[in-house]
Amino acid sequence: MPYFVYRIDPGKELHCLAKYDKYRDAKLEVQALRKTQESDDAGMVRMIHASSQIEAERLLLTPREAPVEGDD
C-alpha cells in the first residue's frame, strides 16, 4: 500500500501533495514540508498509509474517538 502526503487546511480541505511507495521517502517529504511551513500557518501536513487516495481522504476526515479513561 502506498503512503500519501496531504496538506489539511483549517477548514478540513484536503490537498494531496504526493504519493510514495516507501515509508522513508514519504517521511522525509513530510519533514521537509513541515520545516518550510510558516509559523503562523494553521494548516497541517500529514502522511497516511492507505490502499487508495479515496481511502486516505476518508481516513483523514473521520474523527477519532477519544480514549476511554478509567479502570483497566
N, C-alpha and C positions, 0 to 999 in steps of 0.2 A: 504494500500500500504506500502511496506517495505521501509526502509532507507538504502542506500548503502554508504559505506565509500570507497573513492578512493584516490589513490596517483597518481598525474599527474606530469610526468617528464617534463622538459623544452621542449622536442621535441614533446609534446602533446601525449605521450604514456601513456595509462591508465592502472592502476593495481587495480583491485577490491580487497580490503583488508578484507571487512566484510559486512554482511547483517544483519540488525536488524529490529525487528517488532515495537520496541518502540523508540520514538524520544530521550528520556533521555539516553538510553543506547548508541545510536549512537553518541550523543553529547559528552558524557563522553569519548568515544573512540577517537573521533577526537581531543578533548582537550589533552588527554594523548599523542597521537601521535605527536601533534604539540609541546608539551613541550620537548619531547625527540629528536626532529629534530635538527640537527646541524645548526649552524648559517650560514654556507656557503652553505648549501643545497638549491638549487634553485627549488626543487620540491614543490608541494602544496598538502596538504591533504584537501579533500573536502567531504562534505556529500550532498547527493541528495535524494530526495523523488520521487520515480518512481514506476510504476507497474511491471517493469521487468529490468533485468540487461541491456538488449539491449536498452531499452528506456533511462535508466540512462546514458549510454555511448553516446547516440545520443544527449541528452540534454547537457552533459558536453562539447561535441565537437562543438556544434552550437554556433557561435559567437553572442553575444548580440548586439542589436542596441543601439547606444549612445542616451541618452535622448535629445529631441529637446529643445534647449534654445530659449526663446523668450516670446512674449506676450501670456498670458493665458486668 
